[in-house]
Amino acid sequence: MAWVFLTIAGLLEVVWAFTMKQSDGFTRPVETLLTIVIALCSFGLLAVAMRSLPLGTAYMVWTGIGAVGAFIVGIVILGEAATLSRLIAAGLILAGIVTMKLSH
């Protein structure tokens, strides 16, 4: 169950990163509040997952899901550039997440 909580926490990290971007530097109240609430939910689920997962594994997977997910949202929703070097970097992060999961 810890892996499920960790995955949801990572996906929520993507959401709060997106709402943070939409908050325009915390100048938009609704988006700012959403960012805070979703971030707290993400942290809470990460904490629950860390009850049974090692710190390094849990934190790396959580941040990795957030990084790759935010990268994808940036490209798909925000129209950010999908250059070869950025795609390779995201692929390496993804490979690290998979390797960490398999090594646990």
Helices and strands as residue ranges (DSSP letters): H 2-22, H 29-49, H 55-76, H 84-103
